[in-house]
Amino acid sequence: MNINIPDILHRGESISVEFKRAKNKIPKNLFETVCAFLNRNGGVILLGVANDGTVEGVEKEAVEQMKRDIANLCNDATTLFPSFLLEITDVEYNGKTLIHIFVPADSQVHRTNGKYFDRNEDGDYEIKNGEQIKNLYTRKDNAYSENVIYPYMNESHFVPGLIDRVRRVIKINNPDHAWNEMSDRDFFCNSGLWRQDMATGTEGFTLASLLLFGDDASITSMVPHYKVDAFLRRVDLDRYDDRINIRCNLVEAYDKLMEFVHKHLPDKFYLEGIQRLSIRDKIFREVVTNILIHREYTNAYPTTFTIYRDKTIFKNANKPHAYGELLPNRFEPFSKNPHIAQIFTLMGRAEEAGTGVRNVFKYTKAYSGSEDIKFLEEDVFITEIPLDEDWQVILPDDFESVIVDYNNNKIHKNSQNGDAKNENDIENDIENDIENSRKERIFALIKNKPKSSTTELAKTLGVSWITIIRDMEKLKSRGLLERVGPDKGGYWRVIEK
């Protein structure tokens, strides 16, 4: 996150900015402000600054311990309930160290030490009146659809083993996180996936928990309009060259979408310092995550991800926080589904608020040679990422298009002069092509590395991925090659005859 200390100091304390003195320990009322910001519209807390904006600083020796203490208290149900992951950063300003705490608005109502706080221009104030507390819950429910409670939903509606898998990933990425030692029930409550509506008394699992862990049947039953369509439109622009239709939970949807990215988008060699970095994954991990965690799930508009020759376009149902184009360092990060976003962040699949957009801008020029990136926040959120046209599908010189029909196991080719070859000629071309140029090389590569991907084979042989897919399908149909195990995690085996 880009932190502009002079701008924050110039604005002074307000409904979204709070200064606190903190020489070497956490201020006693820190979590009253955290709670108030979470319950209102979010904000920034600067530790080491007096109320009048005088920069006093935090003792350098105490900074790391204070940051750890704040992170631990965020996961202490007594201090903050439900718990919430905050972004805590130390910054240097005019020779002094400050601690910057970014607190987003949240979809849940939070309390600290059993008390509710809200925020106005004059600072934090405790809410004691029952009607005011009820209004606070109502306001949150109307703003965040992930809060919707399904009182008759239980863990039998979740994919077996998925919760354990997610919790293992969180533990690997955050070994000291307080959630790691909690029971599943406490995990659900602290993560906001199980909640009680104080206005109605209804309690149960939320829409967020269904979307994260639900099985296909339960999701289709309760959110029938939810789906994600991914298309490849590089050759057949009127229809598509490849497509996947996703209606599963968001954890598994992420995996399927990234598999689609790996299948159809190349990875460019890139070094950051001395470390090899997958800038393809850096860019598209962020965009794929964004379309899953920031969608407005009460809207029936389908999410789409389309790969063209020169760009990718993502379209997503949205509840705009503001309208217009988002540019790095010129927008306020705002999570549409904070609890879904928190799970993805702790799993290592998302960056802290706002960082993802900046990463896309940072790496896209190196990936595609263009900075023509668009993030348009409208009623439908649109993301456009340019591609290097040199990486489009490589076609044979005498053909205009190659289309693989996976469902019917057919290959259609149209010549540049517009004359379609008959199917027998096509089969003979493919047969001879494999026999005369690539079959033995494919076999040798697979024997040496059975888990080779089609992308790796295409790169090694100097042909397009569509050519490799075509060859592999032909070899499989002739009984010379077989796929053992699933597409992901399986391997190829050459059948000796």
PEGI-V788477 format. One record per residue. N is the residue number from 1. PHI is phi in degrees with one decimal (none if undefined). OMEGA is omega in whole degrees, -180 to 180 (* if undefined). Layout:
((N PHI OMEGA) (N PHI OMEGA))
This chain:
((1 none 176) (2 -78.8 -176) (3 -110.9 -178) (4 -102.8 -176) (5 -61.7 180) (6 -56.2 -180) (7 -66.1 179) (8 -63.5 -180) (9 -64.5 -180) (10 -65.3 -180) (11 -67.6 -180) (12 75.3 -180) (13 -66.4 -177) (14 -158.7 179) (15 -64.8 -178) (16 -124.1 178) (17 -135.2 179) (18 -137.1 175) (19 -104.2 177) (20 -144.4 172) (21 -69.1 -180) (22 -165.1 -178) (23 -69.4 -175) (24 -146.7 177) (25 -152.7 -177) (26 -72.1 177) (27 -60.0 -177) (28 -61.1 -176) (29 -98.2 -177) (30 -55.9 -173) (31 -78.4 169) (32 -66.6 178) (33 -71.4 177) (34 -57.0 -179) (35 -61.4 -179) (36 -63.6 179) (37 -64.2 178) (38 -60.4 -177) (39 -79.6 -178) (40 -106.8 -174) (41 -118.5 -178) (42 81.7 179) (43 172.3 -178) (44 -123.5 174) (45 -113.6 175) (46 -111.4 175) (47 -90.3 -178) (48 105.8 -179) (49 -130.4 178) (50 -74.9 -177) (51 -57.3 -179) (52 -85.6 178) (53 93.9 178) (54 -70.5 -179) (55 -83.7 -180) (56 -104.4 177) (57 88.6 175) (58 -114.0 179) (59 -60.7 -174) (60 -58.1 -178) (61 -67.0 -176) (62 -98.3 -171) (63 -60.4 -174) (64 -62.9 179) (65 -66.8 179) (66 -64.3 178) (67 -63.3 178) (68 -64.7 -179) (69 -62.8 180) (70 -63.2 180) (71 -60.7 180) (72 -66.4 -180) (73 -67.6 176) (74 -60.8 -178) (75 -106.1 176) (76 -95.2 -174) (77 -61.4 178) (78 -72.9 -178) (79 -76.9 -179) (80 -146.1 178) (81 -137.4 -11) (82 -63.7 180) (83 -66.8 180) (84 -152.6 -179) (85 -82.0 179) (86 -103.1 177) (87 -97.1 -174) (88 -118.3 -175) (89 -135.3 172) (90 -94.6 -177) (91 -133.3 176) (92 -99.6 178) (93 -146.0 -180) (94 50.9 176) (95 79.7 180) (96 -121.3 -180) (97 -98.9 177) (98 -122.1 173) (99 -111.8 -178) (100 -102.0 179) (101 -118.5 176) (102 -93.8 -180) (103 -118.3 178) (104 -77.3 168) (105 -68.6 -179) (106 -122.9 -179) (107 -82.2 -180) (108 -98.7 170) (109 -90.3 -176) (110 -111.5 174) (111 -140.2 178) (112 -127.3 -176) (113 51.5 177) (114 78.2 -177) (115 -114.1 179) (116 -99.1 177) (117 -131.3 174) (118 -128.6 -172) (119 -132.1 168) (120 -138.2 -177) (121 -60.5 -177) (122 -87.2 179) (123 124.3 -178) (124 -89.4 175) (125 -142.4 -178) (126 -79.3 175) (127 -98.3 -179) (128 -113.8 -176) (129 -73.5 -178) (130 -58.7 180) (131 -67.4 178) (132 -65.9 178) (133 -64.3 178) (134 -60.8 179) (135 -64.1 178) (136 -63.3 178) (137 -63.9 -179) (138 -63.0 179) (139 -61.1 179) (140 -66.4 -179) (141 -61.6 -179) (142 -72.5 -176) (143 -88.7 -173) (144 -128.0 -178) (145 -72.5 180) (146 -64.7 -179) (147 -81.2 -176) (148 -55.5 -176) (149 -96.6 174) (150 -111.6 -172) (151 -64.5 -178) (152 -100.5 178) (153 -84.7 176) (154 -140.0 -173) (155 -67.9 176) (156 -69.1 178) (157 -88.7 -180) (158 -98.3 176) (159 -66.4 -179) (160 -55.9 176) (161 83.0 -175) (162 -70.6 179) (163 -62.3 178) (164 -60.9 180) (165 -61.7 -180) (166 -62.7 -179) (167 -67.2 176) (168 -64.8 179) (169 -64.4 178) (170 -60.9 -179) (171 -66.0 178) (172 -64.2 -178) (173 -79.7 -177) (174 -137.2 -173) (175 -60.4 -178) (176 -101.3 -176) (177 -70.0 -176) (178 -63.2 -179) (179 -62.5 -174) (180 -62.1 -177) (181 -98.1 -176) (182 -87.2 170) (183 -69.2 179) (184 -59.1 -179) (185 -61.9 179) (186 -65.5 177) (187 -59.6 -180) (188 -62.6 -178) (189 -65.9 -177) (190 -72.6 179) (191 -90.1 178) (192 80.6 -179) (193 -87.8 170) (194 -126.3 -177) (195 -146.5 175) (196 -115.5 178) (197 -85.3 -177) (198 -67.5 -180) (199 -78.5 -175) (200 -116.5 -177) (201 84.1 178) (202 -69.9 176) (203 -141.0 179) (204 154.0 177) (205 -68.2 -176) (206 -102.5 174) (207 -58.4 179) (208 -59.0 -179) (209 -68.0 177) (210 -61.8 -178) (211 -67.2 -179) (212 -76.9 -169) (213 -122.1 -170) (214 -64.9 173) (215 -79.3 -173) (216 -59.7 -176) (217 -63.5 -178) (218 -68.9 179) (219 -64.3 180) (220 -63.0 -180) (221 -68.5 -173) (222 -95.1 178) (223 -131.6 -170) (224 -62.7 -177) (225 -85.5 -176) (226 -71.6 171) (227 -164.7 174) (228 -127.0 177) (229 -108.3 175) (230 -115.4 -176) (231 -125.0 165) (232 -108.8 180) (233 -130.6 178) (234 -104.0 -179) (235 -109.6 178) (236 -91.8 -175) (237 -78.5 -180) (238 -78.3 -179) (239 -118.2 175) (240 -171.0 176) (241 -93.6 178) (242 -155.4 -178) (243 -155.6 167) (244 -129.6 178) (245 -114.4 -172) (246 -112.7 176) (247 -132.3 -177) (248 -92.0 -180) (249 -64.6 -172) (250 -68.9 179) (251 -63.2 -180) (252 -76.5 177) (253 -62.8 177) (254 -58.2 -180) (255 -60.3 -178) (256 -66.1 -180) (257 -68.5 177) (258 -68.7 174) (259 -62.8 178) (260 -64.7 176) (261 -60.4 -178) (262 -64.0 -178) (263 -71.0 -169) (264 -116.8 179) (265 -122.7 -178) (266 -74.3 178) (267 -112.3 -177) (268 -90.2 178) (269 -64.4 -176) (270 -151.4 177) (271 -113.1 171) (272 -112.2 -169) (273 72.1 177) (274 -110.5 -176) (275 -103.4 175) (276 -71.3 -177) (277 -127.9 175) (278 -83.7 -179) (279 -73.5 173) (280 -58.7 -179) (281 -68.1 178) (282 -57.9 -178) (283 -72.8 -169) (284 -81.3 171) (285 -60.8 -179) (286 -66.5 -176) (287 -69.5 178) (288 -61.5 178) (289 -60.4 -178) (290 -61.4 -178) (291 -71.5 179) (292 -89.0 -172) (293 -91.7 -178) (294 -112.8 178) (295 -74.3 171) (296 -89.4 -170) (297 -81.3 173) (298 -87.5 -180) (299 -92.5 -176) (300 -79.9 -180) (301 -63.3 -176) (302 -73.9 173) (303 -82.1 178) (304 -129.8 178) (305 -134.5 -176) (306 -123.3 176) (307 -101.5 174) (308 -103.7 180) (309 -67.2 -172) (310 -113.7 -178) (311 -167.4 169) (312 -117.0 179) (313 -128.0 176) (314 -113.4 176) (315 -128.2 -170) (316 -144.7 173) (317 -61.4 -170) (318 -144.4 167) (319 -118.1 -169) (320 -61.6 171) (321 -87.7 174) (322 -152.1 -178) (323 -107.5 175) (324 122.8 -176) (325 -85.7 177) (326 -91.7 178) (327 -123.3 -179) (328 -60.0 178) (329 68.7 179) (330 -132.4 176) (331 -152.1 176) (332 -97.9 180) (333 -62.3 -177) (334 -145.0 -177) (335 -86.6 180) (336 -75.8 180) (337 -133.9 -170) (338 -58.4 -176) (339 -78.9 171) (340 -63.8 -180) (341 -61.8 -179) (342 -63.8 178) (343 -63.4 180) (344 -64.0 179) (345 -65.0 -179) (346 -68.2 175) (347 -79.0 -179) (348 83.4 -179) (349 -97.3 180) (350 -144.2 176) (351 -87.4 175) (352 -63.3 -173) (353 -51.7 176) (354 88.6 -176) (355 -69.9 -177) (356 -59.3 179) (357 -60.2 -179) (358 -66.9 177) (359 -63.9 179) (360 -60.7 178) (361 -64.4 -177) (362 -65.6 -170) (363 -102.2 -173) (364 -67.2 180) (365 -61.9 178) (366 -67.1 -178) (367 -79.9 -172) (368 -118.5 -178) (369 80.3 -178) (370 -135.0 176) (371 -111.7 -177) (372 -80.9 -177) (373 -101.7 179) (374 -131.8 167) (375 -122.2 -176) (376 -109.7 179) (377 -91.3 177) (378 -132.2 176) (379 -63.0 166) (380 -112.7 -179) (381 -79.9 -177) (382 -118.8 176) (383 -121.9 176) (384 -122.0 178) (385 -119.4 -179) (386 -70.7 176) (387 -122.3 175) (388 -80.6 -177) (389 -65.4 176) (390 -65.0 -178) (391 -96.8 179) (392 -66.2 -177) (393 -56.9 178) (394 -86.0 -176) (395 -109.1 174) (396 -58.8 -176) (397 -58.7 -174) (398 -96.6 179) (399 -129.0 177) (400 -88.9 -179) (401 -151.9 174) (402 -130.8 -178) (403 -124.4 178) (404 -98.9 177) (405 -96.7 -174) (406 -67.2 -177) (407 -65.5 -177) (408 -104.7 178) (409 54.7 180) (410 -121.5 177) (411 -124.7 -178) (412 -114.9 178) (413 -131.1 175) (414 -120.8 -179) (415 -76.5 -177) (416 -65.8 180) (417 -82.1 175) (418 91.8 180) (419 -87.2 179) (420 -83.3 175) (421 -75.5 176) (422 -75.2 -171) (423 -63.6 180) (424 -64.5 178) (425 -62.5 179) (426 -61.0 -179) (427 -60.4 -180) (428 -66.4 177) (429 -58.6 -178) (430 -65.0 -179) (431 -56.9 -178) (432 -67.5 -180) (433 -59.8 180) (434 -66.8 -176) (435 -60.7 -168) (436 -90.3 -172) (437 -129.7 -168) (438 -124.1 -171) (439 -55.7 -176) (440 -64.9 179) (441 -69.0 177) (442 -61.4 180) (443 -60.1 -178) (444 -64.2 -180) (445 -65.6 -179) (446 -69.5 178) (447 -62.6 -180) (448 -75.6 -179) (449 -144.0 -175) (450 -58.5 -177) (451 -91.1 178) (452 -57.6 175) (453 -87.0 178) (454 -62.6 177) (455 -63.6 179) (456 -63.8 180) (457 -63.5 -180) (458 -62.2 -179) (459 -65.1 -179) (460 -65.6 -177) (461 -87.2 178) (462 73.3 179) (463 -127.0 180) (464 -77.7 178) (465 -64.5 -179) (466 -67.2 177) (467 -63.7 180) (468 -65.2 178) (469 -58.2 179) (470 -59.4 -180) (471 -63.5 -177) (472 -64.5 179) (473 -62.4 180) (474 -66.2 180) (475 -63.3 177) (476 -65.2 -179) (477 -66.7 179) (478 -89.6 177) (479 74.7 -179) (480 -100.3 -175) (481 -149.2 175) (482 -141.4 177) (483 -98.8 -179) (484 -106.3 -180) (485 84.8 -176) (486 -72.3 178) (487 -57.5 178) (488 -101.4 179) (489 99.7 178) (490 -88.0 -180) (491 -154.1 178) (492 -94.9 175) (493 -134.1 176) (494 -81.4 180) (495 -96.7 -179) (496 -75.9 178) (497 -128.8 *))
